[in-house]
Amino acid sequence: MPETNQKQGLDELLSDFSRFYILTILYEGPAHGYQIMSQFKKRVKKEISPSLVYPFLEQLENKGYVKHTLQPVGDKIKKVFVLTDEGRELCTCLFKRFAGLVSIAIEPSLSVCAHCGCKVYEGAYKEVIDGKEMAFCCMHCAASYKESRCR
């Protein structure tokens, strides 16, 4: 793929990710545009353009997924956006889909604790027991596992 097409594809992908992330910020609670951009930069470590944020908020509002109220913020009046019930349903649906994709992507990096069964993403605590390397979520589960085998 030529470099310009690859960059364009990456830009589109990041743009879609940015929209998804705007929804996650709104899912956490009401926010105005600058707040969304600030939270995005803080968490994702990437600037997001107002030319993406505001038209997307307008689209969401036109489709009934968000509504805004005018509220004083400092010495200014700002549009504060909040998800509607339909917007919360949309987010829940998107989060379930995204969780499935993430699960597929990280499955090879997961270990299951031999004692409690929780899943650990990388960095599992490992011990060799009876000549077999076993994964645990922590040293306490490893100790409990060994103790339960002695009984």
MOBEL-V959654 format. One record per residue. N is the residue number from 0. RES is the residue in one letter. SS is DSSP state (a for helix, b for strand, c for the rest). PHI is phi as a letter, one per 30 degrees, with the letter a starting at -180 (999 if undefined). Layout:
N&RES&SS&PHI ; N&RES&SS&PHI
//
This chain:
0&M&c&999 ; 1&P&c&e ; 2&E&a&e ; 3&T&a&d ; 4&N&a&d ; 5&Q&a&d ; 6&K&a&d ; 7&Q&a&d ; 8&G&a&d ; 9&L&a&d ; 10&D&a&d ; 11&E&a&d ; 12&L&a&d ; 13&L&a&d ; 14&S&a&d ; 15&D&a&d ; 16&F&a&d ; 17&S&a&d ; 18&R&a&d ; 19&F&a&e ; 20&Y&a&d ; 21&I&a&e ; 22&L&a&d ; 23&T&a&d ; 24&I&a&d ; 25&L&a&d ; 26&Y&a&d ; 27&E&a&d ; 28&G&c&l ; 29&P&c&e ; 30&A&b&a ; 31&H&b&c ; 32&G&a&e ; 33&Y&a&d ; 34&Q&a&d ; 35&I&a&d ; 36&M&a&d ; 37&S&a&d ; 38&Q&a&d ; 39&F&a&e ; 40&K&a&d ; 41&K&a&d ; 42&R&a&d ; 43&V&a&c ; 44&K&c&i ; 45&K&c&b ; 46&E&c&d ; 47&I&c&c ; 48&S&c&d ; 49&P&a&e ; 50&S&a&d ; 51&L&a&c ; 52&V&a&d ; 53&Y&a&d ; 54&P&a&d ; 55&F&a&d ; 56&L&a&d ; 57&E&a&d ; 58&Q&a&e ; 59&L&a&d ; 60&E&a&d ; 61&N&a&d ; 62&K&c&d ; 63&G&c&i ; 64&Y&c&d ; 65&V&b&b ; 66&K&b&b ; 67&H&b&b ; 68&T&b&b ; 69&L&b&c ; 70&Q&b&b ; 71&P&b&d ; 72&V&b&b ; 73&G&c&i ; 74&D&c&c ; 75&K&b&b ; 76&I&b&c ; 77&K&b&b ; 78&K&b&d ; 79&V&b&c ; 80&F&b&c ; 81&V&b&b ; 82&L&b&d ; 83&T&c&d ; 84&D&a&e ; 85&E&a&d ; 86&G&a&d ; 87&R&a&d ; 88&E&a&d ; 89&L&a&e ; 90&C&a&d ; 91&T&a&e ; 92&C&a&d ; 93&L&a&d ; 94&F&a&d ; 95&K&a&d ; 96&R&a&d ; 97&F&a&d ; 98&A&a&d ; 99&G&a&d ; 100&L&a&d ; 101&V&a&d ; 102&S&a&e ; 103&I&a&d ; 104&A&a&d ; 105&I&a&c ; 106&E&a&e ; 107&P&a&d ; 108&S&a&c ; 109&L&b&c ; 110&S&b&c ; 111&V&b&c ; 112&C&c&d ; 113&A&c&d ; 114&H&c&c ; 115&C&c&c ; 116&G&c&i ; 117&C&c&d ; 118&K&b&c ; 119&V&b&b ; 120&Y&b&d ; 121&E&c&h ; 122&G&c&i ; 123&A&c&d ; 124&Y&b&d ; 125&K&b&c ; 126&E&b&b ; 127&V&b&c ; 128&I&b&b ; 129&D&c&h ; 130&G&c&i ; 131&K&b&b ; 132&E&b&d ; 133&M&b&b ; 134&A&b&c ; 135&F&b&b ; 136&C&c&d ; 137&C&c&a ; 138&M&a&d ; 139&H&a&d ; 140&C&a&d ; 141&A&a&d ; 142&A&a&d ; 143&S&a&d ; 144&Y&a&d ; 145&K&a&d ; 146&E&a&d ; 147&S&a&d ; 148&R&a&d ; 149&C&a&d ; 150&R&c&d
//
